[in-house]
């Protein structure tokens, strides 16, 4: 007797996902019909995201830019993906997904803090999906285990510039907004041992 042990994946509509997510205790990504539980953050991950988002929030006080961290949902309609970037900078006015007041669609800048489990997805498939968003101009990937940042800046619809930072004395200079920060401040209190 042969037993088929292949696991069948259940697919959901965006509406089913949003209904389930409204009552969920933990956040989930929605990727082309699949609902995927998000991994929990580490202290390093949280410190990096807090350090950078706090600096951005302070720098843009009174300016028409909103900073969101971790819990703000983003809809990528062309890819049928709902996701929660670690940090988003959004130019006002905020644009929402159709019939939603809790899901944005117009990020200018997205930051992801890399973890071992999400590193490849964040660098490849997720970045490809983000590039389909017309307002999206800059992508920052921050390693949480060593001092290493990758910056991607949109030049035109199919051309991106890549800059790499590896020293605590380096300064990350954002292109999409008027902001710069030393890596030592991004990695403040982060355990890299």
N, C-alpha and C positions, 0 to 999 in steps of 0.2 A: 504494500500500500504506500502511495506517495502522498505526503501531506504538503499542501501549498501553504507556506508560512509567510508569503509576501504580505506586507502590511498595506492595506488599502488606505490611501490618503483621501480624507473627506475635503471637498471643496465647498467654499461658502461664497455667497454673493457679498458685495460690499455692504449692503443693507443688513445682512445677517451679522457680519463682523461688527459693525457699528453698534448694533443692539447688544451683542454679547460683551463688547468692550465697555459699554456704559456701566455694566454691573460687575465687571471683573475686578478682582483684588490686585491683580498684577497686569501690567501693560503687555500688549502683544503687537507684533508686526502683522500686516496683511500683505501677502505677496502673491498676486495673481490667483487668488482663491484659497490659498493656504493661510492658516492662522498659526503663527509661530511665537511661542513665549519668549519674552526678552530675558536675557541673562542678567543676573544681579550685578551691580557695580562693585568694584573693589575700593578700598580707601584711596589708593593712588588715583584711580579713575575719577572719583568724586572730588578729590582735592584739585586736580588739574582743571576739571570742568568748572568748579567753583572759582578758582583763581582767575581764569580767563574771562568767564562770564561776568564776574564782579567788576573787573577792570573795564570791560566793554560797557557795562551798564553805567558805571561812574563817568566814563569818558563821553557818553552820549546823552547825559542828563540834559533835558530841555531841547534835544534835537529830534528830528522826525524819523528816528530809528528805534525799533523795539528789539530787545534781547530776550530770547527764550532759552530755557535750559531744561533738558531731559523730558519733561512731561507734556510738551506741546506737540500735538500730532500734525503731521504733514501729509498731504495727499498728492501723489504723482499720477495724474489721470492717464497719461499715455502709456504708463507701465502697469497700471492698476495696483499701486502700492500705497499702503498707509504705513508710515514709519515715524519714529520719534528720534530726531537727531539729538546729539548731546548738546549742541548749542546752535541756535539760528539767529542771525541778524536779519530783520525784515524792515524794509523801508515802508513808512506809512504812505497811504492808508493800507491797513491790513486787508488782504484779499482772502476770502474764505471759500472752501469747497462749496459746491451748490447745495443749498438748503441746510448748511451747517454754520454754527457760530463757534465751533471748537476745533476746527481743522483748517490750517493755513495752506495756501498754494503759491505764495510769492516770496520765498527766501532769496536774499541777496548773497548771503554768506552762510556756509554750513561748516561746523567743526565736529569731527568725530574723534573721540579718544579711543585708540585701538586697544583691543583685548586679544588674547590668543585665539579665542573662539570666533571673533568677528573680523579679524584683520583682513583676511583675503576677500571676504564679502564687501567690507567697507571700501577697499581699494579698487575692486573690480566692478561687480554687478551693481552695488549701491551707487558708486560714482557714475556709472553709465546711466542709471536711472535719473540721478540728480541732473545730469547734463541735458535732459529733455525739458527741464523747466526754464522757460525763457528769461525769467528774472535772475536766475542763479549765475553769479559772476566769480565766486571764489570758494575753494574747498581747502580746508586745513585738516590734516591728519596728525594726531599727536600720539606718540608712543608713551605708554604709561610705565614701562620698565627700564627705559634708558632715555637720555636726552637726545631726542630725534623728532623733528617735525618736517612734514612734507606740505608744501603749499602749491596749489594749482590755481592759476589765474586765467580766466577766459580772455582771449584776444579777439576772437570772432566765433562764429557758430561752430566751427570744427577745429579750432586751434587753441591750445592751452599751453601756458608757460609753466614750467616746473622749477621750484626752488627748494633746496634742502638745507636744513639747519641741524647742526650736531654739537654745538658748544654752548654752555650756559651763558657765555658772554655775547652770543649772537642776539640780534634784535629782529624779531618778526615784524615786518612792515606790511600791513594789509593794503591791498590795492583797491578793493571795492569800497572801502570807507577810510576816512582819515584817522588812522590808529596805528600805534606801534607799541611793542612791549618786549622787554628783555626775556629771554628764555628762563633766566634765573627766577623771574617773578611768576612765570607760568608753572614752574616746577617747585615753587616754594612749599616746604614741609612735605614733599613727596619722597618716599623711601625708595631709593634706587639701588640699594645694596642687595 
